[in-house]
Amino acid sequence: MMSPAFRYAGPPMTLGNMRANGVRRLDVSCWECHHKAVLDVDGYGDDVLVPSFGPRLVCTKCGAIGCDARPNWADQGSRMVSGWMGAYLLCL
């Protein structure tokens, strides 16, 4: 586990910065049941903060509101196909 002294303490990542790093989807996991999905975020603007998605997501497995949303670094450098790839719904 990383020491707290080495954790990133800067501003949250935006979708624009994430895309500039070759990532177009979020890796999402439920805080309650740990269900995982990948969410395509191509329809959102570059200024949207990556952490802003987590509290608005609903797990379709257990119904919990709030998930961990991070860049899907596994996509970095790969050719992405647009479209819905996740099993989560955004709460409005």
Buried (B, 14 or more C-beta within 10 A) or exposed (E): EEEEEEEEEEEEBBBEBBBEBEBBBBBBBBBBEEBBBBBBBEEBEEEBEBEEBBEBBBBEBEEBEBBBBBBBEEBEEEEBEEEEBBBBEEEE
